[in-house]
Amino acid sequence: MTVLFLMENAGGGGAESFVKTLAEEYKKRNISCILGFDRPGPLSEAAEGAGLKTVKLGLGRKDFFRAPKELARICAKRHVDVIHAQFPRENVIALRAAKRCLGVEVVYTDHMSVYQGLKWRILNRIYCRRNAFAAAVWEGGRSVLLKNAVPADKIRVIPNGVSLPGPAAEDAVCARVCLADRFGVPEGAFVMCSMARLSPEKGPDVLVEALAELKKITARRFFCIIAGEGPMKGSLCARAEELGISDCIRFAGRIDDGQIKAALLSGSDLYVNSSRSEAMSIAVLEAMSCGLAQVLTDVGAARELGCGIVVPPEDPQALAAAVKRIMEDEALRTQLAEKSLEAARSRYSAERMADSYLNGGKDDR
């Protein structure tokens, strides 16, 4: 069996992590994987290590009409059985290509859970009836797909999954030493982290404001490591300086090194997600798999996860209050950490996700 993952941008966000994780699970099952992309990025660069072959083809707006023919040629040449499209345009291109290739199925995963305009609702109504199935990554995503005119009988809910840390994962003491050396974490500080693109939908500005509020309401020393790149970085650094919290925040940039990411998660006391918009965050699931307590904004699957304190989005005061509560209540922090780890193991493992996709969207466990 050969699966071709199709996405325009092979960058470094949640969808890219999803593809890498799913391809690694497929490889364990002797399934051949190919990454079809237009714009290169961290995923395409790391493709070989993830067991993916790669092929570059036009997938932008200008390529909408010519891409299906090129993709069909690639599918015939590479003996592709399944095209797994990651976004709406890629899905329509894949379905048009599959029409030229007898026996090729198309699976679509909706990573965004946003309501689409009239044009896309019409396209979905026309094309998605030919999908093998369309996957929402959280239960609430089902209603979004329905409103986007994806046929109800094609919709499956398959939660995202992540690979659980193995026995070689760093223990908290070693991890904290690593964080102190690499990011300047002060001794004895309460450490929180966040991993997200520095762009408006992820709410890093809300987190910065919340940290300033936290400094007003607690005497305990804390330190926050924000991992990610994006267009807001300059303004966020300037705002942190203006608010007088530069000494307790570190903008760490994008972290691709698995060992450093493991140290960040294992060495932190709390994970914070301040998003304005989210479906099911891969970064949150990674934090859960490391047994981290969490504070999450009430977007997407936050409540569905059931293992963190959930606060309204765009409310720095509420975010700060929730962080303070966990800082000062060790028993609560331990309870939330245990719930996070159990949920990651039982419901959000990469193995379970792969099994569901290979089983036509069903979960027989």
C-alpha positions in Angstrom: 0.0 0.0 0.0 1.2 3.5 -0.9 -0.1 6.7 0.7 0.6 10.2 -0.8 0.2 13.0 1.8 -0.7 16.2 -0.1 -0.2 19.7 1.3 0.8 23.0 -0.3 3.2 24.1 2.5 5.5 21.6 4.0 6.3 24.0 6.9 6.4 23.4 10.6 2.9 23.7 12.0 0.5 21.3 13.5 -0.7 19.8 10.2 3.0 19.1 9.3 3.5 17.4 12.7 0.4 15.4 12.0 1.7 14.1 8.6 5.1 13.3 10.1 3.6 11.3 13.0 1.1 9.5 10.8 3.8 8.6 8.3 6.0 7.2 11.0 3.2 5.0 12.2 2.4 3.8 8.7 6.1 2.9 8.2 5.8 0.6 11.2 3.0 -1.2 9.3 5.1 -1.5 6.1 3.1 1.2 4.3 5.0 3.3 1.8 4.5 7.0 2.2 5.1 10.0 -0.2 4.9 13.7 0.6 3.5 15.8 -2.2 4.1 19.5 -1.6 4.5 22.9 -3.3 6.4 25.1 -0.8 9.4 23.5 1.0 9.9 23.8 4.7 11.0 21.9 7.9 8.7 18.9 7.0 10.1 18.4 3.5 13.6 18.8 4.9 13.0 16.1 7.5 11.0 13.9 5.2 13.7 11.2 4.7 14.1 10.8 8.5 10.4 10.4 8.8 10.3 7.7 6.2 8.8 9.8 3.4 9.7 10.1 -0.2 9.0 13.5 -1.6 7.7 15.0 -4.8 7.2 18.7 -5.6 4.3 19.9 -7.6 2.2 23.1 -8.0 -0.6 23.3 -5.5 -1.2 27.1 -5.2 -4.3 28.9 -6.5 -2.8 29.4 -9.9 -2.2 25.7 -10.2 -5.8 24.7 -9.4 -6.7 23.5 -12.9 -3.4 22.0 -14.0 -2.4 20.4 -10.7 -4.8 17.4 -11.0 -3.3 16.2 -14.2 0.2 16.4 -12.8 -0.9 14.6 -9.6 -2.6 11.9 -11.5 0.6 11.3 -13.5 2.6 11.0 -10.2 0.0 8.6 -8.7 0.2 6.3 -11.7 4.0 6.4 -11.7 4.4 5.8 -8.0 1.5 3.3 -7.7 -0.4 5.4 -5.2 -3.4 3.8 -3.5 -4.5 6.6 -1.2 -4.1 10.4 -1.5 -4.4 12.0 2.0 -5.2 15.7 1.5 -4.6 18.1 4.4 -6.6 21.2 3.4 -9.6 22.1 1.2 -7.8 23.1 -2.0 -5.6 20.0 -1.8 -8.6 17.9 -1.3 -10.4 19.1 -4.5 -7.2 18.8 -6.5 -6.8 15.2 -5.2 -10.3 14.3 -6.0 -10.0 15.6 -9.5 -6.7 13.7 -9.9 -8.3 10.5 -8.6 -10.9 10.7 -11.3 -8.1 10.0 -13.8 -6.6 7.1 -11.7 -8.8 4.1 -11.3 -8.7 2.7 -7.8 -7.1 5.7 -6.0 -9.0 6.8 -2.8 -8.9 10.3 -1.3 -9.0 10.9 2.4 -9.3 14.5 3.7 -8.4 15.8 7.2 -9.8 19.2 8.3 -7.1 20.7 10.5 -8.6 24.2 10.7 -12.3 23.9 11.7 -13.2 27.3 10.2 -16.5 28.1 8.5 -15.9 28.5 4.7 -17.5 30.9 2.2 -20.1 30.1 -0.4 -17.6 29.2 -3.1 -16.0 26.5 -0.9 -19.4 25.2 0.3 -20.4 24.7 -3.3 -17.1 22.9 -4.1 -17.4 20.7 -1.0 -20.9 19.7 -2.0 -19.8 18.8 -5.5 -16.6 17.0 -4.7 -16.6 15.6 -1.1 -19.2 13.0 -1.9 -16.3 11.3 -3.7 -14.0 11.2 -0.6 -13.4 7.8 1.1 -14.1 9.9 4.2 -13.4 13.3 5.7 -11.9 13.5 9.1 -12.5 16.1 11.8 -9.8 16.1 14.4 -12.2 16.8 17.3 -15.8 16.2 18.0 -16.9 19.8 17.5 -15.3 19.7 14.0 -18.1 17.4 12.8 -20.6 20.3 12.9 -18.1 22.6 11.1 -17.7 20.1 8.3 -21.5 19.8 8.0 -21.9 23.6 7.8 -19.2 23.6 5.2 -21.4 21.2 3.1 -19.3 18.1 3.5 -21.8 15.2 3.2 -22.7 13.8 6.7 -22.1 10.2 5.6 -18.5 11.0 4.8 -17.6 12.6 8.1 -15.6 10.7 10.7 -14.1 12.1 14.0 -10.5 11.0 14.4 -8.7 12.9 17.2 -5.1 13.8 16.6 -2.5 11.6 18.2 1.1 12.0 19.2 4.0 9.6 19.9 4.4 9.0 23.6 7.9 9.6 25.0 9.9 6.4 25.5 11.9 5.4 28.5 14.8 7.5 27.3 12.9 10.7 27.8 14.7 13.1 30.1 13.7 13.2 33.7 12.6 16.5 35.2 15.9 17.2 37.0 18.1 16.7 33.9 15.6 18.6 31.8 15.6 21.6 34.2 19.4 21.7 34.0 19.1 21.8 30.2 16.6 24.6 30.4 18.8 26.6 32.7 21.8 26.3 30.4 20.0 26.9 27.2 17.3 29.5 28.1 18.6 31.0 31.3 15.8 29.7 33.6 16.5 31.0 37.1 16.9 28.4 39.9 13.7 27.8 41.9 11.5 29.5 39.3 8.1 28.1 38.4 8.5 27.3 34.7 5.8 27.4 32.1 6.0 26.9 28.4 4.0 27.5 25.2 4.7 26.2 21.7 2.9 28.1 18.9 3.4 30.2 15.8 3.8 33.9 16.8 0.7 35.0 14.9 -2.6 36.6 15.9 -4.7 33.4 15.9 -2.4 31.8 18.4 -2.8 34.7 20.9 0.9 35.1 22.0 0.0 38.8 22.8 -2.6 37.6 25.2 0.0 35.4 26.9 2.4 38.3 27.3 -0.3 40.5 28.8 -1.3 37.6 31.1 2.3 37.3 32.3 2.4 41.0 33.2 -0.9 40.5 35.1 0.6 37.4 36.9 3.6 39.5 38.1 1.1 41.8 39.8 -0.8 39.1 41.7 1.9 36.6 42.8 5.2 37.0 44.7 6.5 33.7 43.4 9.2 33.9 40.7 8.2 32.4 37.4 9.7 32.0 33.9 7.9 31.4 30.6 9.5 29.9 27.5 7.6 30.7 24.3 8.8 28.4 21.4 7.8 29.6 17.9 8.5 32.0 15.1 6.2 34.3 13.3 5.3 37.9 12.3 4.5 39.1 15.8 7.9 38.4 17.4 9.2 41.9 17.2 6.1 43.5 18.7 5.9 40.9 21.4 9.5 41.5 22.5 8.9 45.2 22.6 5.6 44.8 24.6 7.4 42.5 27.1 10.1 45.2 27.6 7.4 47.9 28.0 5.5 45.8 30.6 8.7 45.1 32.5 8.6 41.3 32.2 11.6 40.7 29.9 13.4 39.1 32.8 10.8 36.4 33.1 10.1 35.5 29.5 12.2 34.0 26.8 11.2 33.9 23.1 13.0 30.7 22.2 12.3 30.6 18.4 11.2 27.5 16.6 12.4 24.2 18.3 12.8 21.3 15.9 15.4 19.4 17.9 13.5 16.5 19.5 15.8 16.4 22.5 15.4 20.1 23.3 11.7 19.9 22.9 11.6 16.9 25.2 13.7 18.8 27.8 11.3 21.8 27.4 8.2 19.8 28.1 9.8 17.5 30.8 11.4 20.4 32.6 8.4 22.7 32.7 5.7 22.8 35.5 2.9 24.0 33.3 1.9 24.3 29.6 -0.1 27.4 28.5 -2.2 27.7 25.3 -3.5 31.2 24.7 -5.0 30.6 21.2 -7.9 32.6 19.8 -8.6 29.9 17.2 -7.7 26.2 17.4 -9.0 22.8 16.4 -7.0 20.2 18.3 -3.5 21.5 19.0 -0.6 19.0 18.4 1.5 21.0 20.9 -1.1 20.6 23.6 -1.2 16.8 23.0 2.6 16.7 23.2 2.5 18.5 26.5 -0.1 16.0 27.7 2.1 13.1 26.7 4.8 14.4 28.9 2.4 14.7 31.9 2.1 18.5 32.0 -0.7 20.3 33.7 -2.3 22.9 31.4 -4.1 26.1 31.1 -6.0 26.4 27.8 -8.3 29.0 26.2 -11.8 27.7 25.5 -11.4 27.1 21.7 -11.6 24.0 19.7 -11.1 20.7 21.6 -9.9 22.3 24.9 -12.9 21.2 26.9 -13.1 17.8 25.0 -9.5 17.0 26.3 -10.8 17.3 29.9 -7.5 17.6 31.6 -6.7 21.3 32.1 -8.1 24.6 33.4 -10.0 26.2 30.6 -10.4 30.0 30.4 -12.1 32.4 28.0 -10.0 33.5 25.0 -8.6 37.0 24.9 -8.8 37.4 28.7 -5.3 37.9 30.1 -6.7 38.3 33.7 -8.5 35.0 33.6 -5.4 33.3 32.1 -3.2 34.8 34.8 -5.6 33.8 37.6 -5.6 30.2 36.3 -1.8 30.1 36.2 -1.6 31.5 39.7 -4.0 28.8 41.0 -1.9 26.0 39.6 1.3 27.6 40.8 0.0 27.7 44.3 -1.8 24.4 44.4 0.6 21.5 44.0 -2.0 18.9 44.6 -4.1 20.3 41.7 -1.1 20.5 39.5 -0.3 16.9 40.1 -3.9 15.8 39.5 -4.1 17.7 36.2 -0.7 16.2 35.1 -1.9 12.7 35.8 -5.1 13.3 33.9 -3.1 14.7 31.0 -0.8 11.7 30.8 -3.7 9.2 31.1 -5.7 10.9 28.3 -2.6 11.0 26.0 -2.1 7.3 26.5 -5.7 6.1 26.3 -7.2 8.5 23.7 -4.5 10.5 21.8 -1.8 8.1 20.9 -0.3 8.1 17.4 -0.9 4.3 17.2 -4.6 4.8 17.8 -4.9 7.6 15.3 -3.2 5.5 12.6 -5.4 2.5 13.3 -8.5 4.7 12.9 -7.3 6.1 9.5 -6.5 2.7 8.2 -9.8 1.4 9.4 -11.9 3.8 7.4 -12.3 6.3 10.2 -13.6 3.7 12.7 -12.2 3.1 16.2 -13.0 -0.4 17.2 -11.2 -0.2 20.6 
